[in-house]
Amino acid sequence: MGPASLVGMTTRIDCDTCVVRGLACHDCVVTVLLGPPPELTFDDDERRAFDVLAAGGLVPPLRLVQSVAPPHVESA
């Protein structure tokens, strides 16, 4: 299949279906071109479930570090 046969083809990239999302985002071409995918959100029940799984040695602990105060951004 040469370059001429690729005319009109499109590729859909869906980060939500990527099996290495989070693990490989840092060196993915999509991240380089468009920025990282949006952050994940967990409710309290999900967070407790992660803690239980980590305490049982089934998954690594969540390495989330949250800032105490939002960063201060000055305008020009």
N, CA, C and O atoms as a printed pandas DataFrame, in Angstrom:
     atom_number atom_name residue_name chain_id  residue_number  x_coord  y_coord  z_coord
0              1         N          MET        A               1    0.857   -1.173    0.000
1              2        CA          MET        A               1    0.000    0.000    0.000
2              3         C          MET        A               1    0.899    1.231    0.000
3              4         O          MET        A               1    1.586    1.498    0.986
4              5         N          GLY        A               2    0.897    1.965   -1.076
5              6        CA          GLY        A               2    1.731    3.149   -1.193
6              7         C          GLY        A               2    1.035    4.379   -0.661
7              8         O          GLY        A               2   -0.141    4.328   -0.300
8              9         N          PRO        A               3    1.765    5.499   -0.612
9             10        CA          PRO        A               3    1.192    6.744   -0.086
10            11         C          PRO        A               3   -0.069    7.186   -0.812
11            12         O          PRO        A               3   -0.978    7.732   -0.186
12            13         N          ALA        A               4   -0.145    6.962   -2.122
13            14        CA          ALA        A               4   -1.323    7.396   -2.872
14            15         C          ALA        A               4   -2.576    6.643   -2.435
15            16         O          ALA        A               4   -3.676    7.193   -2.490
16            17         N          SER        A               5   -2.426    5.394   -2.004
17            18        CA          SER        A               5   -3.592    4.613   -1.599
18            19         C          SER        A               5   -4.107    5.005   -0.218
19            20         O          SER        A               5   -5.184    4.561    0.180
20            21         N          LEU        A               6   -3.365    5.826    0.518
21            22        CA          LEU        A               6   -3.784    6.252    1.852
22            23         C          LEU        A               6   -4.624    7.523    1.828
23            24         O          LEU        A               6   -5.129    7.942    2.869
24            25         N          VAL        A               7   -4.780    8.137    0.676
25            26        CA          VAL        A               7   -5.540    9.375    0.565
26            27         C          VAL        A               7   -6.982    9.122    1.004
27            28         O          VAL        A               7   -7.619    8.169    0.553
28            29         N          GLY        A               8   -7.486    9.975    1.879
29            30        CA          GLY        A               8   -8.858    9.863    2.334
30            31         C          GLY        A               8   -9.053    8.987    3.555
31            32         O          GLY        A               8  -10.157    8.945    4.099
32            33         N          MET        A               9   -8.028    8.287    4.006
33            34        CA          MET        A               9   -8.160    7.447    5.198
34            35         C          MET        A               9   -8.033    8.319    6.442
35            36         O          MET        A               9   -7.289    9.299    6.445
36            37         N          THR        A              10   -8.747    7.966    7.479
37            38        CA          THR        A              10   -8.625    8.671    8.749
38            39         C          THR        A              10   -8.335    7.665    9.846
39            40         O          THR        A              10   -8.664    6.484    9.733
40            41         N          THR        A              11   -7.723    8.144   10.892
41            42        CA          THR        A              11   -7.431    7.322   12.058
42            43         C          THR        A              11   -8.047    7.996   13.262
43            44         O          THR        A              11   -7.857    9.193   13.476
44            45         N          ARG        A              12   -8.774    7.243   14.041
45            46        CA          ARG        A              12   -9.357    7.778   15.269
46            47         C          ARG        A              12   -8.502    7.308   16.437
47            48         O          ARG        A              12   -8.235    6.115   16.582
48            49         N          ILE        A              13   -8.082    8.239   17.255
49            50        CA          ILE        A              13   -7.300    7.924   18.442
50            51         C          ILE        A              13   -8.162    8.240   19.651
51            52         O          ILE        A              13   -8.531    9.394   19.869
52            53         N          ASP        A              14   -8.482    7.230   20.431
53            54        CA          ASP        A              14   -9.326    7.378   21.611
54            55         C          ASP        A              14   -8.519    6.963   22.835
55            56         O          ASP        A              14   -8.346    5.771   23.089
56            57         N          CYS        A              15   -8.030    7.925   23.585
57            58        CA          CYS        A              15   -7.201    7.628   24.758
58            59         C          CYS        A              15   -7.947    6.782   25.790
59            60         O          CYS        A              15   -7.321    6.048   26.554
60            61         N          ASP        A              16   -9.273    6.877   25.820
61            62        CA          ASP        A              16  -10.049    6.094   26.782
62            63         C          ASP        A              16   -9.953    4.597   26.528
63            64         O          ASP        A              16  -10.170    3.804   27.445
64            65         N          THR        A              17   -9.633    4.193   25.304
65            66        CA          THR        A              17   -9.528    2.770   24.995
66            67         C          THR        A              17   -8.085    2.283   24.943
67            68         O          THR        A              17   -7.845    1.107   24.670
68            69         N          CYS        A              18   -7.138    3.149   25.195
69            70        CA          CYS        A              18   -5.718    2.780   25.144
70            71         C          CYS        A              18   -5.364    1.902   26.346
71            72         O          CYS        A              18   -5.615    2.283   27.490
72            73         N          VAL        A              19   -4.782    0.731   26.088
73            74        CA          VAL        A              19   -4.474   -0.197   27.179
74            75         C          VAL        A              19   -3.269    0.237   28.002
75            76         O          VAL        A              19   -3.048   -0.314   29.080
76            77         N          VAL        A              20   -2.490    1.197   27.541
77            78        CA          VAL        A              20   -1.347    1.683   28.322
78            79         C          VAL        A              20   -1.531    3.140   28.738
79            80         O          VAL        A              20   -0.562    3.827   29.060
80            81         N          ARG        A              21   -2.785    3.609   28.729
81            82        CA          ARG        A              21   -3.056    4.985   29.151
82            83         C          ARG        A              21   -2.567    5.178   30.577
83            84         O          ARG        A              21   -2.804    4.342   31.449
84            85         N          GLY        A              22   -1.898    6.265   30.795
85            86        CA          GLY        A              22   -1.342    6.547   32.114
86            87         C          GLY        A              22    0.076    6.031   32.230
87            88         O          GLY        A              22    0.943    6.731   32.754
88            89         N          LEU        A              23    0.330    4.833   31.759
89            90        CA          LEU        A              23    1.676    4.260   31.831
90            91         C          LEU        A              23    2.576    4.812   30.739
91            92         O          LEU        A              23    3.767    5.023   30.967
92            93         N          ALA        A              24    2.033    5.047   29.577
93            94        CA          ALA        A              24    2.852    5.454   28.443
94            95         C          ALA        A              24    2.495    6.839   27.903
95            96         O          ALA        A              24    3.023    7.244   26.868
96            97         N          CYS        A              25    1.624    7.561   28.572
97            98        CA          CYS        A              25    1.221    8.886   28.087
98            99         C          CYS        A              25    2.411    9.841   27.971
99           100         O          CYS        A              25    2.448   10.686   27.077
100          101         N          HIS        A              26    3.374    9.705   28.872
101          102        CA          HIS        A              26    4.479   10.660   28.919
102          103         C          HIS        A              26    5.310   10.685   27.645
103          104         O          HIS        A              26    5.927   11.706   27.341
104          105         N          ASP        A              27    5.346    9.588   26.892
105          106        CA          ASP        A              27    6.125    9.606   25.662
106          107         C          ASP        A              27    5.294    9.215   24.440
107          108         O          ASP        A              27    5.822    8.669   23.471
108          109         N          CYS        A              28    4.006    9.494   24.491
109          110        CA          CYS        A              28    3.102    9.208   23.374
110          111         C          CYS        A              28    3.031   10.434   22.458
111          112         O          CYS        A              28    3.037   11.571   22.930
112          113         N          VAL        A              29    2.965   10.197   21.168
113          114        CA          VAL        A              29    2.884   11.297   20.215
114          115         C          VAL        A              29    1.623   12.134   20.435
115          116         O          VAL        A              29    1.643   13.340   20.191
116          117         N          VAL        A              30    0.541   11.528   20.884
117          118        CA          VAL        A              30   -0.689   12.287   21.139
118          119         C          VAL        A              30   -0.456   13.306   22.248
119          120         O          VAL        A              30   -0.902   14.449   22.146
120          121         N          THR        A              31    0.240   12.899   23.306
121          122        CA          THR        A              31    0.544   13.814   24.404
122          123         C          THR        A              31    1.448   14.940   23.927
123          124         O          THR        A              31    1.266   16.095   24.313
124          125         N          VAL        A              32    2.417   14.607   23.094
125          126        CA          VAL        A              32    3.327   15.628   22.565
126          127         C          VAL        A              32    2.563   16.650   21.731
127          128         O          VAL        A              32    2.800   17.852   21.848
128          129         N          LEU        A              33    1.658   16.178   20.901
129          130        CA          LEU        A              33    0.930   17.080   20.009
130          131         C          LEU        A              33   -0.242   17.794   20.668
131          132         O          LEU        A              33   -0.482   18.969   20.392
132          133         N          LEU        A              34   -0.975   17.100   21.535
133          134        CA          LEU        A              34   -2.228   17.644   22.063
134          135         C          LEU        A              34   -2.248   17.873   23.561
135          136         O          LEU        A              34   -3.188   18.474   24.081
136          137         N          GLY        A              35   -1.229   17.404   24.264
137          138        CA          GLY        A              35   -1.226   17.495   25.715
138          139         C          GLY        A              35   -1.764   16.212   26.319
139          140         O          GLY        A              35   -2.318   15.374   25.607
140          141         N          PRO        A              36   -1.607   16.050   27.627
141          142        CA          PRO        A              36   -2.043   14.815   28.280
142          143         C          PRO        A              36   -3.563   14.697   28.302
143          144         O          PRO        A              36   -4.270   15.704   28.235
144          145         N          PRO        A              37   -4.071   13.454   28.395
145          146        CA          PRO        A              37   -5.520   13.281   28.496
146          147         C          PRO        A              37   -6.033   13.889   29.796
147          148         O          PRO        A              37   -5.252   14.116   30.720
148          149         N          PRO        A              38   -7.337   14.156   29.880
149          150        CA          PRO        A              38   -7.876   14.761   31.101
150          151         C          PRO        A              38   -7.660   13.866   32.315
151          152         O          PRO        A              38   -7.516   12.648   32.202
152          153         N          GLU        A              39   -7.642   14.501   33.464
153          154        CA          GLU        A              39   -7.402   13.753   34.700
154          155         C          GLU        A              39   -8.528   12.783   34.992
155          156         O          GLU        A              39   -9.666   12.972   34.561
156          157         N          LEU        A              40   -8.190   11.755   35.724
157          158        CA          LEU        A              40   -9.187   10.792   36.168
158          159         C          LEU        A              40   -9.798   11.282   37.467
159          160         O          LEU        A              40   -9.121   11.929   38.266
160          161         N          THR        A              41  -11.048   10.986   37.683
161          162        CA          THR        A              41  -11.681   11.345   38.946
162          163         C          THR        A              41  -12.228   10.087   39.601
163          164         O          THR        A              41  -12.783    9.215   38.933
164          165         N          PHE        A              42  -12.064   10.007   40.912
165          166        CA          PHE        A              42  -12.543    8.878   41.697
166          167         C          PHE        A              42  -13.411    9.411   42.817
167          168         O          PHE        A              42  -13.085   10.430   43.427
168          169         N          ASP        A              43  -14.515    8.731   43.092
169          170        CA          ASP        A              43  -15.318    9.135   44.241
170          171         C          ASP        A              43  -14.753    8.472   45.502
171          172         O          ASP        A              43  -13.807    7.689   45.422
172          173         N          ASP        A              44  -15.329    8.784   46.649
173          174        CA          ASP        A              44  -14.808    8.272   47.922
174          175         C          ASP        A              44  -14.840    6.749   47.995
175          176         O          ASP        A              44  -13.909    6.135   48.515
176          177         N          ASP        A              45  -15.904    6.136   47.478
177          178        CA          ASP        A              45  -15.997    4.671   47.496
178          179         C          ASP        A              45  -14.892    4.034   46.656
179          180         O          ASP        A              45  -14.290    3.041   47.063
180          181         N          GLU        A              46  -14.632    4.608   45.491
181          182        CA          GLU        A              46  -13.566    4.079   44.635
182          183         C          GLU        A              46  -12.200    4.258   45.297
183          184         O          GLU        A              46  -11.347    3.372   45.228
184          185         N          ARG        A              47  -12.005    5.387   45.925
185          186        CA          ARG        A              47  -10.726    5.635   46.611
186          187         C          ARG        A              47  -10.517    4.616   47.733
187          188         O          ARG        A              47   -9.416    4.089   47.893
188          189         N          ARG        A              48  -11.564    4.338   48.508
189          190        CA          ARG        A              48  -11.452    3.328   49.573
190          191         C          ARG        A              48  -11.174    1.946   48.986
191          192         O          ARG        A              48  -10.412    1.169   49.562
192          193         N          ALA        A              49  -11.784    1.639   47.850
193          194        CA          ALA        A              49  -11.532    0.350   47.193
194          195         C          ALA        A              49  -10.072    0.238   46.770
195          196         O          ALA        A              49   -9.465   -0.822   46.923
196          197         N          PHE        A              50   -9.503    1.313   46.242
197          198        CA          PHE        A              50   -8.078    1.303   45.891
198          199         C          PHE        A              50   -7.223    1.057   47.127
199          200         O          PHE        A              50   -6.257    0.295   47.083
200          201         N          ASP        A              51   -7.585    1.709   48.230
201          202        CA          ASP        A              51   -6.823    1.535   49.467
202          203         C          ASP        A              51   -6.872    0.087   49.955
203          204         O          ASP        A              51   -5.859   -0.448   50.405
204          205         N          VAL        A              52   -8.042   -0.549   49.869
205          206        CA          VAL        A              52   -8.186   -1.948   50.297
206          207         C          VAL        A              52   -7.363   -2.868   49.391
207          208         O          VAL        A              52   -6.665   -3.756   49.880
208          209         N          LEU        A              53   -7.442   -2.661   48.093
209          210        CA          LEU        A              53   -6.663   -3.480   47.163
210          211         C          LEU        A              53   -5.162   -3.321   47.403
211          212         O          LEU        A              53   -4.417   -4.299   47.360
212          213         N          ALA        A              54   -4.724   -2.098   47.655
213          214        CA          ALA        A              54   -3.304   -1.856   47.916
214          215         C          ALA        A              54   -2.881   -2.480   49.237
215          216         O          ALA        A              54   -1.798   -3.057   49.331
216          217         N          ALA        A              55   -3.727   -2.370   50.262
217          218        CA          ALA        A              55   -3.400   -2.961   51.567
218          219         C          ALA        A              55   -3.280   -4.478   51.464
219          220         O          ALA        A              55   -2.506   -5.090   52.200
220          221         N          GLY        A              56   -4.036   -5.084   50.560
221          222        CA          GLY        A              56   -3.971   -6.530   50.357
222          223         C          GLY        A              56   -2.853   -6.958   49.423
223          224         O          GLY        A              56   -2.678   -8.150   49.170
224          225         N          GLY        A              57   -2.095   -5.996   48.907
225          226        CA          GLY        A              57   -0.985   -6.322   48.018
226          227         C          GLY        A              57   -1.407   -6.680   46.602
227          228         O          GLY        A              57   -0.608   -7.216   45.835
228          229         N          LEU        A              58   -2.646   -6.392   46.248
229          230        CA          LEU        A              58   -3.139   -6.743   44.915
230          231         C          LEU        A              58   -2.779   -5.714   43.851
231          232         O          LEU        A              58   -2.651   -6.052   42.674
232          233         N          VAL        A              59   -2.617   -4.470   44.260
233          234        CA          VAL        A              59   -2.228   -3.393   43.346
234          235         C          VAL        A              59   -1.256   -2.483   44.089
235          236         O          VAL        A              59   -1.243   -2.464   45.320
236          237         N          PRO        A              60   -0.442   -1.726   43.350
237          238        CA          PRO        A              60    0.415   -0.758   44.038
238          239         C          PRO        A              60   -0.439    0.358   44.633
239          240         O          PRO        A              60   -1.555    0.594   44.171
240          241         N          PRO        A              61    0.071    1.040   45.644
241          242        CA          PRO        A              61   -0.708    2.128   46.245
242          243         C          PRO        A              61   -0.885    3.289   45.265
243          244         O          PRO        A              61   -0.057    3.506   44.380
244          245         N          LEU        A              62   -1.958    4.014   45.438
245          246        CA          LEU        A              62   -2.201    5.208   44.645
246          247         C          LEU        A              62   -1.161    6.249   45.024
247          248         O          LEU        A              62   -0.991    6.552   46.205
248          249         N          ARG        A              63   -0.475    6.792   44.055
249          250        CA          ARG        A              63    0.595    7.752   44.320
250          251         C          ARG        A              63    0.131    9.190   44.046
251          252         O          ARG        A              63    0.886   10.022   43.544
252          253         N          LEU        A              64   -1.099    9.443   44.383
253          254        CA          LEU        A              64   -1.684   10.758   44.171
254          255         C          LEU        A              64   -1.145   11.743   45.194
255          256         O          LEU        A              64   -1.148   11.473   46.395
256          257         N          VAL        A              65   -0.686   12.876   44.712
257          258        CA          VAL        A              65   -0.237   13.955   45.587
258          259         C          VAL        A              65   -1.052   15.183   45.207
259          260         O          VAL        A              65   -0.959   15.684   44.086
260          261         N          GLN        A              66   -1.846   15.656   46.150
261          262        CA          GLN        A              66   -2.683   16.815   45.877
262          263         C          GLN        A              66   -2.087   18.042   46.541
263          264         O          GLN        A              66   -1.569   17.969   47.656
264          265         N          SER        A              67   -2.164   19.178   45.843
265          266        CA          SER        A              67   -1.651   20.411   46.425
266          267         C          SER        A              67   -2.612   20.901   47.500
267          268         O          SER        A              67   -3.814   20.642   47.449
268          269         N          VAL        A              68   -2.062   21.606   48.462
269          270        CA          VAL        A              68   -2.867   22.154   49.550
270          271         C          VAL        A              68   -3.662   23.351   49.045
271          272         O          VAL        A              68   -4.835   23.511   49.381
272          273         N          ALA        A              69   -3.029   24.175   48.250
273          274        CA          ALA        A              69   -3.687   25.353   47.694
274          275         C          ALA        A              69   -3.483   25.345   46.182
275          276         O          ALA        A              69   -2.462   24.852   45.702
276          277         N          PRO        A              70   -4.429   25.878   45.433
277          278        CA          PRO        A              70   -4.228   25.929   43.984
278          279         C          PRO        A              70   -3.034   26.819   43.646
279          280         O          PRO        A              70   -2.748   27.769   44.373
280          281         N          PRO        A              71   -2.341   26.523   42.556
281          282        CA          PRO        A              71   -1.193   27.350   42.188
282          283         C          PRO        A              71   -1.634   28.764   41.847
283          284         O          PRO        A              71   -2.719   28.976   41.305
284          285         N          HIS        A              72   -0.789   29.717   42.168
285          286        CA          HIS        A              72   -1.066   31.121   41.872
286          287         C          HIS        A              72   -0.482   31.445   40.505
287          288         O          HIS        A              72    0.711   31.257   40.270
288          289         N          VAL        A              73   -1.319   31.929   39.615
289          290        CA          VAL        A              73   -0.872   32.284   38.273
290          291         C          VAL        A              73   -1.060   33.774   38.102
291          292         O          VAL        A              73   -2.161   34.299   38.266
292          293         N          GLU        A              74    0.034   34.455   37.767
293          294        CA          GLU        A              74   -0.038   35.896   37.556
294          295         C          GLU        A              74   -0.289   36.179   36.092
295          296         O          GLU        A              74    0.206   35.466   35.220
296          297         N          SER        A              75   -1.048   37.209   35.826
297          298        CA          SER        A              75   -1.275   37.604   34.438
298          299         C          SER        A              75   -0.303   38.711   34.060
299          300         O          SER        A              75    0.225   39.421   34.916
300          301         N          ALA        A              76   -0.083   38.839   32.774
301          302        CA          ALA        A              76    0.868   39.841   32.281
302          303         C          ALA        A              76    0.259   41.211   32.240
303          304         O          ALA        A              76    0.923   42.171   31.850
